[in-house]
Amino acid sequence: MQLLEFEKPAADLERELEKLRTKSASQNIDMSAEISIMENKLAETKAQIYKNLTPWQRVQIARHTNRPFMLDYVSLAFTDFCELHGDRHIGDDASMPGGFARIGGQRVVVIGHQKGRDTKENLKRNFGSAHPEGYRKALRLMKIAEKFGLPVITMIDTPGAFPGIGAEERNIAEAIAFNLREMMLLKVPVIAIVLGEGGSGGALGIGVADRVIMMENAYYSVISPEGCAAILWKHRKHAPEAAEAMKLVAPDLKKLGLIDDVIDEPTGGAHNDHQATAEAFRDKVLSHIAELSKLGTEQLLNERYEKFRAFGEWQGKE
């Protein structure tokens, strides 16, 4: 399992704890007092580490290879998933799966970016960077949701839309821009959740929503910290300073009013407990579906419009 630098003190204690447990079991020695002390020390160390995470550390957690991905949430938080394929123009895009599902008994259409955990899967999923046909497929599924009056749930987890020549030839900028316009006009509730990386227009292409929610250790930004550092400091090594300055993590974005809610993760991050994370995800999504379902279509559209119009408002001193 991938171990981040700042997680090493806790990992060292976990190894010591495992040694005590092994010794106690193999030699039939009562070491319950020592084990209890070590467990408490480990819990305190983890709490201290994850209570004081820097933005750059949250970015690292957001990219963790064992973090639950879109299809992990589909299997743990949803039921009756029926995947639909193809954009009806070019083909299918495995980096943007989607289809019908149920969450807590509520029928929905769910769409999202999907990464891979090994080389084979990453090649299939294109490292979570969708092609134009991925965004066109996403919009096709949203229109189906609108036809049947189903809420749309999108899950964002991408470093950005695919920047290759083929994507440019198939007009990826137009595909994303078209989604922005059409999502603003959808007559059903739309909830977007940033699972890990929320990079640039690739994230925004499925991110125009009535409720934008972030996992506690996700980030959402127009550019990566490394990209920002390369532009402003002329070197990627300044990514930690860039992450601090960019205000790209959930607590900062919630304070700025750019997102609506944050889903708490278990101590140690979502990669340490997929099931608990999925349960928190499901509860939060259901609560927002319940709120949005009370709104009429006109009020839903007006509130969505006003929400995005308010972004970037600034008042100076008279």
C-alpha positions in Angstrom: 0.0 0.0 0.0 1.2 3.5 -0.9 2.7 5.2 2.2 2.8 9.0 2.2 5.8 10.8 3.9 3.7 12.4 6.7 2.0 9.0 7.4 5.3 7.3 8.4 5.2 8.0 12.2 1.8 6.3 12.4 3.0 3.5 10.2 6.0 2.9 12.5 3.7 2.7 15.5 1.4 0.2 13.6 4.4 -2.0 13.0 5.4 -1.9 16.7 1.8 -2.7 17.7 1.7 -5.7 15.3 5.0 -7.0 16.8 3.5 -6.8 20.3 0.4 -8.7 19.2 2.4 -11.3 17.4 4.7 -11.8 20.4 1.8 -12.0 22.8 0.1 -14.6 20.7 3.1 -16.7 19.7 4.6 -16.8 23.3 1.3 -16.9 25.1 2.3 -13.8 27.1 -0.3 -11.4 28.5 0.8 -8.1 27.0 -2.6 -6.4 27.1 -1.4 -3.4 29.0 1.5 -2.7 26.6 -0.8 -3.3 23.6 -3.4 -0.9 25.1 -0.8 1.8 25.6 0.5 1.4 22.0 -3.0 1.5 20.6 -3.7 4.8 22.5 -0.5 6.2 21.3 -1.2 5.2 17.7 -4.7 6.8 17.9 -3.3 10.0 19.3 -0.6 10.1 16.6 -3.1 9.6 13.8 -5.5 12.2 15.2 -2.6 14.7 15.5 -1.4 14.1 11.9 -4.8 14.3 10.2 -6.1 17.2 12.3 -3.3 19.4 11.0 -3.0 18.5 7.4 -1.5 21.1 5.0 -3.2 21.7 1.6 -0.3 19.9 -0.1 -0.8 16.9 2.2 -4.5 16.9 1.3 -3.6 16.9 -2.4 -1.3 13.9 -1.8 -4.2 12.1 -0.1 -6.5 13.0 -2.9 -4.2 11.2 -5.3 -3.7 8.1 -3.1 -3.8 5.0 -5.3 -5.9 3.1 -2.6 -8.5 5.9 -2.3 -12.0 4.8 -3.3 -12.7 5.6 -6.9 -16.0 6.3 -8.7 -16.9 2.6 -9.3 -16.0 1.8 -5.7 -18.6 4.2 -4.5 -21.1 2.7 -7.0 -20.6 -0.8 -5.5 -20.6 0.3 -1.9 -23.1 3.2 -1.8 -25.4 2.4 -4.7 -27.4 -0.7 -5.8 -28.8 -2.0 -9.1 -26.2 -0.2 -11.2 -26.9 -0.7 -14.9 -24.0 0.8 -17.0 -24.8 2.5 -20.3 -22.2 2.9 -23.0 -21.4 5.2 -25.9 -22.0 8.8 -26.9 -23.9 8.0 -30.1 -21.3 9.9 -32.1 -17.8 8.4 -31.8 -17.8 5.5 -29.2 -17.5 4.7 -25.6 -15.1 6.2 -23.0 -14.1 3.9 -20.2 -12.8 6.8 -18.2 -16.3 8.2 -17.8 -18.7 5.3 -16.8 -22.3 6.0 -16.0 -25.8 4.5 -15.9 -28.9 3.9 -13.9 -28.7 3.1 -10.2 -30.4 3.3 -6.8 -29.2 5.0 -3.7 -31.2 4.4 -0.5 -34.1 3.3 -2.7 -34.0 6.5 -4.8 -33.6 5.9 -8.5 -30.8 8.1 -10.0 -28.5 8.4 -12.9 -24.8 8.3 -11.8 -21.8 9.4 -13.9 -18.2 10.0 -13.0 -14.5 9.8 -13.8 -12.9 6.5 -13.1 -9.1 6.0 -12.5 -7.1 2.8 -12.4 -4.9 1.3 -9.7 -2.5 -0.5 -12.0 -1.0 0.0 -15.4 -3.5 -2.1 -17.3 -6.5 -0.5 -15.7 -5.0 3.0 -16.0 -4.5 2.5 -19.7 -8.2 1.3 -20.0 -9.4 4.3 -18.0 -6.9 6.8 -19.5 -5.8 7.7 -15.9 -9.2 9.3 -15.3 -8.8 11.9 -18.1 -11.9 11.7 -20.2 -12.1 12.2 -24.0 -14.7 14.3 -25.8 -16.9 11.2 -26.2 -16.8 10.8 -22.4 -18.4 14.2 -21.8 -20.9 13.7 -24.7 -21.9 10.3 -23.1 -22.3 12.0 -19.7 -24.6 14.6 -21.2 -26.6 11.9 -23.1 -27.2 10.2 -19.7 -28.2 13.5 -18.1 -30.8 14.0 -20.8 -32.1 10.5 -20.1 -32.3 11.4 -16.4 -34.2 14.5 -17.3 -36.6 12.6 -19.5 -37.5 10.2 -16.6 -37.4 12.8 -13.8 -34.3 11.2 -12.1 -31.7 13.1 -10.0 -28.2 13.2 -11.5 -25.2 12.3 -9.4 -21.8 13.1 -10.8 -18.5 12.1 -9.3 -15.5 14.1 -10.1 -12.0 12.6 -9.9 -9.7 13.7 -12.7 -6.4 15.6 -13.1 -8.0 17.2 -16.2 -9.6 16.4 -19.5 -7.4 14.4 -21.9 -5.1 16.9 -23.8 -4.1 14.7 -26.6 -4.2 15.5 -30.3 -7.1 13.1 -30.9 -9.2 14.8 -28.2 -8.5 18.2 -29.8 -9.4 16.9 -33.2 -12.7 15.6 -31.8 -13.3 19.1 -30.2 -13.0 18.5 -26.4 -13.3 22.2 -25.6 -16.7 22.3 -27.4 -17.8 19.1 -25.6 -17.1 20.5 -22.2 -18.5 24.0 -23.0 -21.7 22.4 -24.3 -22.0 20.4 -21.0 -21.7 23.6 -19.0 -24.6 25.2 -20.8 -26.8 22.2 -20.9 -26.2 21.2 -17.2 -27.3 24.7 -16.2 -30.7 24.0 -17.9 -31.4 20.5 -16.7 -34.8 20.3 -15.1 -33.8 17.7 -12.5 -31.7 18.0 -9.3 -27.9 17.7 -10.0 -25.4 16.8 -7.3 -21.7 16.8 -8.0 -19.2 15.3 -5.6 -15.4 15.8 -5.8 -13.9 12.5 -4.8 -10.2 13.2 -5.1 -8.7 15.3 -7.8 -10.9 18.1 -9.3 -8.7 19.4 -12.1 -9.6 22.2 -14.5 -12.3 22.1 -17.2 -12.1 18.3 -17.0 -13.8 18.5 -13.6 -16.1 21.3 -14.5 -17.5 19.4 -17.5 -19.6 17.4 -15.1 -19.5 19.9 -12.2 -22.4 22.3 -12.9 -24.7 21.3 -10.1 -27.3 22.4 -7.6 -25.1 21.1 -4.9 -21.3 20.8 -5.2 -19.9 18.6 -2.4 -16.3 17.7 -1.7 -14.7 14.8 0.2 -12.7 16.2 3.1 -9.4 15.4 1.5 -10.1 16.3 -2.1 -9.0 19.3 -4.1 -10.8 21.4 -6.8 -8.8 23.8 -8.9 -8.3 25.4 -12.3 -4.7 24.0 -12.4 -2.6 21.5 -10.4 -0.3 22.8 -7.7 2.7 21.6 -9.8 1.4 23.5 -12.9 0.9 26.7 -10.8 4.4 26.3 -9.3 5.9 25.9 -12.7 4.3 29.1 -13.9 4.8 31.3 -10.9 8.0 29.9 -9.3 9.5 28.4 -12.5 9.9 25.0 -10.7 7.5 22.2 -9.6 9.3 21.8 -6.3 7.3 24.8 -5.1 4.0 22.9 -5.4 3.4 22.9 -1.6 3.6 26.7 -1.5 1.3 26.8 -4.6 -1.2 24.5 -2.9 -1.3 26.8 0.1 -1.8 30.0 -2.0 -4.4 28.5 -4.3 -7.1 27.8 -1.6 -8.0 24.5 -3.4 -9.0 22.2 -0.6 -12.4 21.6 0.8 -12.2 23.8 4.0 -11.0 26.8 2.0 -13.5 26.4 -0.8 -16.4 26.0 1.7 -15.3 29.2 3.4 -15.3 31.0 0.1 -18.8 29.7 -0.8 -17.6 27.9 -3.9 -18.8 24.5 -2.6 -21.9 23.7 -0.6 -20.9 20.9 1.7 -18.0 18.6 2.8 -18.1 14.9 3.5 -16.0 13.9 6.5 -13.5 11.1 6.0 -12.5 8.5 8.6 -9.3 9.3 10.5 -6.5 8.4 8.2 -8.4 9.3 5.1 -10.8 7.5 2.8 -8.1 5.1 1.6 -8.1 3.5 5.1 -11.8 2.7 5.3 -13.8 2.4 2.1 -16.9 1.2 3.7 -17.2 4.0 6.3 -16.4 6.5 3.6 -19.1 5.1 1.3 -21.7 5.3 4.1 -20.9 8.9 4.9 -21.1 9.6 1.1 -24.5 7.9 0.8 -26.0 9.7 3.8 -24.8 13.1 2.6 -26.1 12.5 -1.0 -29.5 11.3 0.3 -29.9 14.4 2.5 -29.2 16.7 -0.4 -31.6 14.8 -2.8 -34.3 15.1 -0.2 -33.8 18.9 0.0 -33.7 19.4 -3.7 -36.7 17.2 -4.3 -38.9 19.7 -2.4 -38.2 22.4 -5.0 -40.3 23.0 -8.1 -38.6 23.1 -11.5 -38.6 26.9 -11.8 -37.2 27.4 -8.3 -34.6 24.7 -8.9 -33.4 26.4 -12.1 -33.5 29.9 -10.6 -31.5 28.9 -7.5 -28.9 27.1 -9.7 -28.6 30.2 -11.9 -28.2 32.5 -8.9 -25.7 30.2 -7.3 -23.2 30.4 -10.2 -23.9 34.1 -10.9 -22.8 34.9 -7.3 -19.3 33.4 -7.8 -16.6 36.0 -8.0 -18.7 38.8 -6.5 -16.5 41.4 -4.9 -17.4 44.5 -2.8 -14.8 47.2 -2.2 -14.9 50.1 0.3 -17.0 53.0 -0.8 
